[in-house]
Amino acid sequence: MNILTIAWMALPFLAGFTIFIIPQLDRSLATFTAVASAVFAVKVFLMESPLALQLLDSAGVTLFIDQVSGYFILTNALVTAAVIFYCWETEKTAFFYAQMIVLHGSLNAAFICTDFMSLYVALEVSGIAASLLVSYSRSDRSIWVALRYLFVSNIAMLFYLVGAVLVYKAHHSFSFEGLRGAPPEALALIFMALLTKAGIFVSGLWLPLTHSESETPVSALLSGIVVKAGAYPLVRCALILEEVSPIVRIFGVGTAILGVSYALFEKDTKRLLAFSTVSQLGWIISAPEVAGFYTLTHGLVKSSLFLIAGNLPSRDFKTLQTNPMNTALWVPLGLASLSISGFPLMAGFEAKMLTLQHLLSWQSIPMNLAAVGTVMCFGKFMFLPHGNTEPKQPMRMGFWLAIGLLLGGLVFANAVHYQLYTVANILKAIGIVVVGAVIYLAIIQRWVLNLPRKFEEFEHLTGVMSLIAVLLFWLAWRGH
């Protein structure tokens, strides 16, 4: 398994460089790499015990693979494969596929790291690859958004490096376990960077503009899997260190509420989906023990929603409410919206119920409110008019293959935790959906509120990082 793991890690980078040399193989190599990751993830689930690797003892480079890693890797594989199918009939160049596969490989590496230096390398490579994909169209707007993303990411990772050095100074190791006994400022700096990379709480207000202004397949990648690279180490640290878990959970609840609050009043489809991603990241880290399964379900549903949103007649909800969309497009949109809302028969139901069962008592009320808020947000999609109208553009076979893979994955994953289908859970889930839908139709649908975008401006994003670092320092100091 050790040799297989190293070969699997190297494959995406070899495939990416090969695509540059032989561009005719771009789609084939990209597909093969995604399939290989899916097969590897399945093998991880079949392992009897977790796998730990020490590559460089002196530098403390360690890898750890268990079922939590498996869920993140499987999500990466399925989302990447769906985006490849979506782009198959388009004129995307070999450069696009090469960067996508390099991004895929760096994310895989991030999902098995348990030391801060190898994680730093993986996050930096993924950040560069993601920014190149964001700027792929080469328009002035896309280049600015990509540079903004890169600047915010690099500033955050500079703080991260300082924190990693403090951990090494305390224990002569970069291991995640080094946070135990390290000075509070080490945790503050590292976690502030990870919160920013993941798009969590106010540190993640860079995310809506970046995800909404990117091309449709890039948005699907960013929201479906890229932001999970920042969330994974938070989850892993919470699982390793009991004293860190409360801090992670606090930010989970805060970002779940914050994202929903912004998404409720969004008039743009892609911005609503982006703010929903912020909220759903809160769900992922609010219950670290079951974060892997929630990551899988969210990655599948959010990627499908972004791919569908890119083919709607308009991004403006007012226009969509007066111009019916094609029913063939509304059906998968409705199914995906029901899944993320936690409705039974889709994997989103199991993810929601599993997470709610693993919350601490103080988390229950705000997270149940966030669940109702999610239904209210996606009521904007579920109650859109539809009919036998012509779609915005002809639906390519690649689009249906991508949507089929993602929604099919949600149906298949619905069998993983079938024991959650109890009468009490089903009634609770249906109750949450009904309450959210009623509030949306009675109040939110008629309520117009323009939330300020001031905090999304570049000059404020860096200031917010400092404030979050201070908050984290206080939390870490209290824990000590």
C-alpha positions as CSV (number, residue, x, y, z in Angstrom):
1,M,0.0,0.0,0.0
2,N,2.9,2.3,0.7
3,I,4.2,2.1,-2.9
4,L,0.7,2.4,-4.3
5,T,0.1,5.6,-2.2
6,I,3.3,7.3,-3.5
7,A,2.5,6.3,-7.1
8,W,-1.0,7.7,-6.7
9,M,0.4,11.0,-5.3
10,A,2.8,11.3,-8.2
11,L,0.3,10.4,-11.0
12,P,-1.5,13.7,-11.3
13,F,1.7,15.7,-11.6
14,L,3.2,13.3,-14.1
15,A,-0.1,13.5,-16.1
16,G,-0.1,17.3,-15.9
17,F,3.4,17.6,-17.3
18,T,2.7,15.0,-20.0
19,I,-0.3,17.0,-21.2
20,F,2.0,19.9,-21.8
21,I,4.2,17.7,-23.9
22,I,1.5,15.8,-25.7
23,P,-1.6,18.0,-25.6
24,Q,-3.6,15.5,-27.6
25,L,-3.9,13.3,-24.5
26,D,-5.3,16.1,-22.3
27,R,-8.8,14.7,-21.8
28,S,-7.8,11.1,-21.7
29,L,-5.0,11.6,-19.1
30,A,-7.2,13.9,-17.0
31,T,-10.0,11.3,-16.9
32,F,-7.6,8.5,-16.1
33,T,-6.2,10.4,-13.2
34,A,-9.6,11.2,-11.7
35,V,-10.6,7.5,-12.1
36,A,-7.4,6.4,-10.4
37,S,-8.2,8.7,-7.4
38,A,-11.7,7.2,-7.2
39,V,-10.3,3.7,-7.2
40,F,-7.7,4.6,-4.5
41,A,-10.4,6.1,-2.4
42,V,-12.4,2.9,-2.6
43,K,-9.3,1.0,-1.6
44,V,-8.9,3.3,1.4
45,F,-12.4,2.5,2.6
46,L,-11.6,-1.2,2.3
47,M,-8.5,-1.0,4.5
48,E,-8.7,-2.7,7.9
49,S,-6.7,0.0,9.7
50,P,-5.4,3.6,8.9
51,L,-2.2,3.9,7.0
52,A,0.6,6.1,8.4
53,L,3.7,7.0,6.4
54,Q,6.9,8.8,7.4
55,L,8.7,10.0,4.3
56,L,11.4,12.2,5.9
57,D,11.9,11.6,9.6
58,S,14.3,14.5,10.1
59,A,11.9,17.0,8.6
60,G,8.8,15.4,10.1
61,V,7.0,14.9,6.8
62,T,4.2,12.5,7.7
63,L,1.1,11.2,5.8
64,F,-2.0,9.6,7.3
65,I,-4.8,8.0,5.4
66,D,-8.1,6.9,7.0
67,Q,-11.8,7.0,6.1
68,V,-11.9,10.8,6.7
69,S,-9.2,11.2,4.1
70,G,-11.0,8.7,1.9
71,Y,-14.1,10.8,1.7
72,F,-12.2,13.9,0.8
73,I,-10.2,12.0,-1.9
74,L,-13.4,10.5,-3.3
75,T,-15.0,13.9,-3.5
76,N,-12.0,15.3,-5.3
77,A,-12.1,12.4,-7.8
78,L,-15.9,12.7,-8.6
79,V,-15.9,16.5,-8.8
80,T,-12.9,16.5,-11.1
81,A,-14.4,13.8,-13.3
82,A,-17.7,15.7,-13.6
83,V,-15.9,18.9,-14.6
84,I,-13.9,16.9,-17.2
85,F,-17.1,15.5,-18.7
86,Y,-18.7,19.0,-18.7
87,C,-15.7,20.5,-20.6
88,W,-15.2,17.5,-22.9
89,E,-17.1,19.1,-25.9
90,T,-15.9,22.6,-25.3
91,E,-12.8,24.3,-26.6
92,K,-10.8,24.1,-23.4
93,T,-7.1,23.9,-24.1
94,A,-4.5,21.4,-22.8
95,F,-3.4,24.2,-20.4
96,F,-6.8,24.1,-18.7
97,Y,-6.7,20.3,-18.3
98,A,-3.1,20.3,-17.1
99,Q,-3.8,22.9,-14.4
100,M,-6.9,21.1,-13.3
101,I,-5.0,17.8,-12.9
102,V,-2.1,19.6,-11.0
103,L,-4.8,21.1,-8.8
104,H,-6.3,17.7,-8.3
105,G,-3.0,16.2,-7.2
106,S,-2.1,19.0,-4.8
107,L,-5.5,18.7,-3.2
108,N,-5.0,14.9,-2.8
109,A,-1.7,15.7,-1.1
110,A,-3.4,18.1,1.3
111,F,-5.9,15.5,2.3
112,I,-3.3,13.1,3.6
113,C,-0.9,15.5,5.3
114,T,-0.4,15.6,9.0
115,D,2.5,18.0,9.2
116,F,2.5,21.7,8.6
117,M,5.3,22.0,6.1
118,S,4.0,19.4,3.6
119,L,0.6,20.9,4.0
120,Y,2.0,24.3,3.2
121,V,3.5,23.1,0.0
122,A,0.2,21.4,-1.0
123,L,-1.9,24.5,-0.3
124,E,0.5,26.8,-2.1
125,V,0.5,24.6,-5.2
126,S,-3.3,24.3,-5.2
127,G,-3.6,28.1,-4.7
128,I,-1.5,28.8,-7.8
129,A,-3.2,26.2,-9.9
130,A,-6.7,27.5,-8.8
131,S,-5.8,31.1,-9.6
132,L,-4.6,30.1,-13.1
133,L,-7.9,28.4,-13.7
134,V,-9.8,31.5,-12.4
135,S,-7.9,33.7,-14.9
136,Y,-8.3,31.2,-17.8
137,S,-10.6,33.4,-19.8
138,R,-8.0,36.2,-19.7
139,S,-10.6,38.9,-19.4
140,D,-9.6,41.9,-17.3
141,R,-12.2,40.9,-14.7
142,S,-11.0,37.3,-14.4
143,I,-7.4,38.4,-14.1
144,W,-8.2,40.8,-11.3
145,V,-10.3,38.2,-9.4
146,A,-7.5,35.7,-9.8
147,L,-4.8,38.1,-8.5
148,R,-7.1,39.1,-5.6
149,Y,-7.5,35.4,-4.8
150,L,-3.7,34.9,-5.0
151,F,-2.9,37.9,-2.9
152,V,-5.3,37.0,-0.1
153,S,-4.1,33.4,-0.1
154,N,-0.4,34.3,0.0
155,I,-0.9,36.9,2.8
156,A,-2.7,34.2,4.8
157,M,0.1,31.6,4.1
158,L,2.8,34.0,5.3
159,F,1.1,34.1,8.7
160,Y,0.8,30.3,8.5
161,L,4.6,29.9,8.0
162,V,5.3,32.0,11.1
163,G,2.9,29.8,13.1
164,A,4.5,26.6,11.7
165,V,8.0,27.9,12.7
166,L,6.7,28.5,16.3
167,V,5.4,24.9,16.4
168,Y,8.8,23.6,15.3
169,K,10.6,25.8,17.8
170,A,8.5,24.3,20.6
171,H,8.8,20.6,19.6
172,H,11.4,20.4,16.8
173,S,8.6,18.9,14.7
174,F,6.0,20.2,12.2
175,S,3.5,17.6,13.2
176,F,-0.1,18.7,13.8
177,E,0.3,17.3,17.3
178,G,2.8,20.0,17.9
179,L,0.0,22.4,18.5
180,R,-0.3,20.8,21.9
181,G,2.1,22.8,24.1
182,A,2.9,25.3,21.4
183,P,2.4,29.0,22.2
184,P,-1.1,30.4,21.6
185,E,0.1,32.6,18.8
186,A,1.1,29.5,16.8
187,L,-2.4,28.2,16.8
188,A,-3.8,31.7,16.1
189,L,-1.6,32.3,13.0
190,I,-2.0,28.8,11.6
191,F,-5.8,28.6,12.1
192,M,-6.3,32.2,10.8
193,A,-4.6,31.1,7.5
194,L,-6.6,27.9,7.2
195,L,-9.9,29.7,7.9
196,T,-9.0,32.1,5.1
197,K,-8.0,29.4,2.7
198,A,-11.2,27.5,3.4
199,G,-13.5,30.5,3.2
200,I,-14.7,30.1,6.7
201,F,-16.4,32.9,8.8
202,V,-15.6,36.5,8.0
203,S,-12.1,35.4,6.8
204,G,-13.9,33.8,3.9
205,L,-15.6,36.8,2.5
206,W,-13.2,36.7,-0.5
207,L,-15.0,33.6,-1.6
208,P,-18.3,34.9,-3.1
209,L,-16.7,37.2,-5.6
210,T,-14.1,34.6,-6.7
211,H,-16.6,31.8,-7.1
212,S,-19.3,33.8,-8.7
213,E,-17.0,35.6,-11.3
214,S,-15.2,32.4,-12.4
215,E,-16.2,30.3,-15.4
216,T,-18.9,27.7,-14.6
217,P,-16.6,24.6,-14.5
218,V,-14.0,26.5,-12.4
219,S,-16.8,27.6,-9.9
220,A,-17.8,24.0,-9.6
221,L,-14.2,23.0,-8.8
222,L,-13.7,25.8,-6.3
223,S,-16.9,25.3,-4.3
224,G,-17.0,21.6,-4.8
225,I,-13.5,20.7,-3.6
226,V,-10.8,23.4,-3.5
227,V,-12.0,25.1,-0.4
228,K,-12.1,21.7,1.4
229,A,-8.3,21.8,1.4
230,G,-8.4,24.5,4.1
231,A,-11.1,22.8,6.0
232,Y,-9.5,19.3,6.1
233,P,-6.5,20.3,8.4
234,L,-8.9,22.0,10.8
235,V,-10.9,18.8,11.0
236,R,-7.8,16.7,11.4
237,C,-6.4,18.9,14.2
238,A,-9.8,18.8,16.0
239,L,-9.7,15.0,15.8
240,I,-6.1,14.8,17.1
241,L,-6.3,17.5,19.8
242,E,-9.3,17.6,22.1
243,E,-8.4,21.1,23.2
244,V,-8.6,22.4,19.6
245,S,-12.0,20.9,18.9
246,P,-14.1,23.5,20.7
247,I,-12.4,26.3,18.7
248,V,-13.1,24.6,15.4
249,R,-16.7,24.0,16.4
250,I,-17.2,27.6,17.4
251,F,-16.1,28.8,14.0
252,G,-18.3,26.1,12.4
253,V,-21.4,27.4,14.0
254,G,-20.5,31.0,13.3
255,T,-19.8,30.5,9.6
256,A,-23.0,28.3,9.1
257,I,-25.1,31.2,10.4
258,L,-23.1,33.9,8.6
259,G,-23.2,32.2,5.2
260,V,-27.0,31.6,5.4
261,S,-27.6,35.2,6.5
262,Y,-25.9,36.6,3.4
263,A,-27.3,34.0,1.0
264,L,-30.9,34.6,2.0
265,F,-31.0,38.1,0.4
266,E,-28.8,37.4,-2.6
267,K,-30.4,38.3,-6.0
268,D,-27.6,36.6,-8.0
269,T,-27.7,32.8,-8.4
270,K,-23.9,32.2,-8.4
271,R,-23.4,34.6,-5.4
272,L,-26.1,32.7,-3.5
273,L,-24.4,29.4,-4.2
274,A,-21.0,30.9,-3.1
275,F,-22.4,32.2,0.2
276,S,-24.1,28.8,0.7
277,T,-20.7,27.3,0.3
278,V,-19.5,29.4,3.2
279,S,-22.4,28.2,5.3
280,Q,-21.9,24.5,4.3
281,L,-18.2,24.7,5.3
282,G,-19.5,25.5,8.7
283,W,-21.5,22.3,8.7
284,I,-18.4,20.4,7.8
285,I,-16.2,21.6,10.7
286,S,-19.0,21.8,13.3
287,A,-18.9,18.1,13.8
288,P,-15.3,16.9,12.9
289,E,-16.1,13.2,13.6
290,V,-18.4,13.0,10.6
291,A,-16.9,15.8,8.4
292,G,-15.8,13.4,5.7
293,F,-19.3,12.2,4.7
294,Y,-20.7,15.8,4.8
295,T,-17.8,16.9,2.6
296,L,-18.7,14.2,0.0
297,T,-22.4,15.1,-0.2
298,H,-21.7,18.9,-0.3
299,G,-19.0,18.5,-2.9
300,L,-21.3,16.6,-5.2
301,V,-24.4,18.8,-4.8
302,K,-22.6,22.1,-4.9
303,S,-20.7,21.2,-8.1
304,S,-23.9,20.1,-9.8
305,L,-25.7,23.4,-8.7
306,F,-22.9,25.5,-10.1
307,L,-22.9,23.6,-13.4
308,I,-26.7,23.9,-13.6
309,A,-26.6,27.6,-12.7
310,G,-24.2,28.3,-15.5
311,N,-26.8,27.1,-17.9
312,L,-29.8,29.0,-16.6
313,P,-31.4,31.7,-18.8
314,S,-30.1,34.4,-16.3
315,R,-28.1,34.9,-13.1
316,D,-30.7,37.3,-11.8
317,F,-33.5,35.8,-9.7
318,K,-36.0,38.5,-10.7
319,T,-35.5,37.6,-14.4
320,L,-35.8,33.8,-13.6
321,Q,-39.0,34.4,-11.7
322,T,-40.7,36.0,-14.8
323,N,-39.1,33.8,-17.5
324,P,-39.7,30.1,-17.0
325,M,-36.7,27.8,-17.5
326,N,-36.7,24.5,-19.3
327,T,-38.2,21.7,-17.2
328,A,-35.4,19.3,-18.1
329,L,-33.1,21.8,-16.3
330,W,-35.4,22.5,-13.4
331,V,-35.6,18.8,-12.4
332,P,-31.9,18.3,-11.5
333,L,-31.9,21.8,-10.0
334,G,-34.8,20.8,-7.7
335,L,-33.2,17.5,-6.8
336,A,-29.9,19.1,-5.9
337,S,-31.7,21.8,-3.9
338,L,-33.7,19.2,-2.0
339,S,-30.5,17.3,-1.2
340,I,-28.6,20.2,0.2
341,S,-31.8,21.1,2.2
342,G,-31.6,17.6,3.8
343,F,-34.8,16.1,2.3
344,P,-35.0,12.3,2.6
345,L,-34.0,9.9,-0.3
346,M,-30.9,12.0,-1.1
347,A,-27.5,11.7,0.7
348,G,-27.9,15.3,1.9
349,F,-30.5,13.9,4.4
350,E,-28.1,11.5,5.9
351,A,-25.3,14.1,6.1
352,K,-27.6,16.6,7.9
353,M,-28.9,14.1,10.4
354,L,-25.5,12.6,11.0
355,T,-24.0,16.0,11.7
356,L,-26.9,17.1,13.9
357,Q,-26.5,13.9,16.0
358,H,-22.8,14.7,16.6
359,L,-23.2,18.3,17.7
360,L,-22.6,19.4,21.3
361,S,-25.6,20.7,23.2
362,W,-24.8,24.4,22.7
363,Q,-24.5,23.9,18.9
364,S,-27.9,22.3,18.4
365,I,-30.2,25.4,18.3
366,P,-28.1,27.6,16.0
367,M,-27.4,24.7,13.6
368,N,-31.0,23.7,13.4
369,L,-31.7,27.4,12.6
370,A,-29.0,27.2,9.9
371,A,-30.7,24.1,8.5
372,V,-34.0,26.0,8.2
373,G,-32.1,28.9,6.7
374,T,-30.6,26.6,4.0
375,V,-34.1,25.6,2.9
376,M,-35.1,29.2,2.8
377,C,-32.1,30.0,0.5
378,F,-32.7,27.1,-1.9
379,G,-36.4,27.8,-2.0
380,K,-35.4,30.5,-4.4
381,F,-34.4,27.7,-6.8
382,M,-37.1,25.1,-6.0
383,F,-40.0,27.5,-6.6
384,L,-38.8,29.0,-9.9
385,P,-41.2,28.6,-12.8
386,H,-40.5,26.1,-15.5
387,G,-42.0,24.8,-18.7
388,N,-41.3,23.6,-22.2
389,T,-39.1,26.6,-23.1
390,E,-35.9,26.6,-25.0
391,P,-32.8,26.4,-22.8
392,K,-30.2,29.2,-22.7
393,Q,-28.0,27.1,-24.9
394,P,-28.3,23.5,-26.2
395,M,-27.6,21.0,-23.5
396,R,-24.5,19.1,-24.4
397,M,-24.0,15.4,-23.7
398,G,-21.1,16.3,-21.4
399,F,-23.4,18.4,-19.2
400,W,-25.8,15.5,-18.7
401,L,-22.9,13.1,-18.0
402,A,-21.5,15.5,-15.4
403,I,-24.9,16.0,-13.7
404,G,-25.7,12.3,-13.9
405,L,-22.4,11.4,-12.2
406,L,-22.9,14.0,-9.4
407,L,-26.6,13.4,-8.7
408,G,-26.1,9.6,-9.1
409,G,-23.3,9.8,-6.5
410,L,-25.8,11.5,-4.1
411,V,-28.3,8.7,-4.7
412,F,-25.7,5.9,-4.2
413,A,-24.2,7.6,-1.1
414,N,-27.7,7.6,0.4
415,A,-27.2,3.9,1.2
416,V,-24.1,4.5,3.4
417,H,-25.9,5.5,6.6
418,Y,-29.3,3.9,5.9
419,Q,-29.7,3.3,9.7
420,L,-30.5,7.1,9.9
421,Y,-33.8,6.5,8.2
422,T,-35.9,6.4,11.4
423,V,-39.4,7.8,11.7
424,A,-38.1,10.5,14.0
425,N,-35.3,11.6,11.6
426,I,-37.6,11.5,8.6
427,L,-40.2,13.6,10.3
428,K,-37.6,16.1,11.6
429,A,-36.1,16.5,8.1
430,I,-39.5,17.0,6.4
431,G,-40.4,19.4,9.2
432,I,-37.3,21.5,8.6
433,V,-38.0,21.6,4.8
434,V,-41.6,22.5,5.3
435,V,-40.9,25.3,7.8
436,G,-38.1,26.7,5.7
437,A,-40.3,26.6,2.5
438,V,-43.2,28.3,4.3
439,I,-41.0,31.1,5.7
440,Y,-39.5,31.6,2.3
441,L,-42.9,31.8,0.5
442,A,-44.5,34.0,3.2
443,I,-41.7,36.4,4.0
444,I,-38.3,36.0,2.2
445,Q,-39.8,35.9,-1.3
446,R,-41.3,39.4,-0.7
447,W,-38.6,40.9,1.4
448,V,-36.0,43.0,-0.3
449,L,-32.8,43.8,1.6
450,N,-29.5,44.9,0.2
451,L,-26.6,43.7,2.4
452,P,-23.4,45.8,2.1
453,R,-20.5,44.4,0.2
454,K,-17.9,46.6,1.9
455,F,-16.3,43.7,3.8
456,E,-15.7,41.9,0.6
457,E,-13.4,44.6,-0.7
458,F,-9.8,43.7,-0.9
459,E,-8.5,46.3,1.5
460,H,-10.8,45.0,4.2
461,L,-10.1,41.4,3.8
462,T,-6.5,41.7,5.1
463,G,-7.7,43.7,8.1
464,V,-10.3,41.0,8.9
465,M,-7.4,38.4,9.0
466,S,-5.8,40.4,11.8
467,L,-9.0,40.6,13.8
468,I,-9.6,36.8,13.4
469,A,-6.0,36.2,14.5
470,V,-6.6,38.2,17.7
471,L,-9.8,36.3,18.3
472,L,-8.0,33.0,17.8
473,F,-5.2,34.0,20.1
474,W,-7.7,34.8,22.8
475,L,-9.5,31.5,22.4
476,A,-6.2,29.6,22.4
477,W,-4.9,31.5,25.4
478,R,-8.1,30.7,27.3
479,G,-7.7,27.0,26.4
480,H,-4.1,27.1,27.8
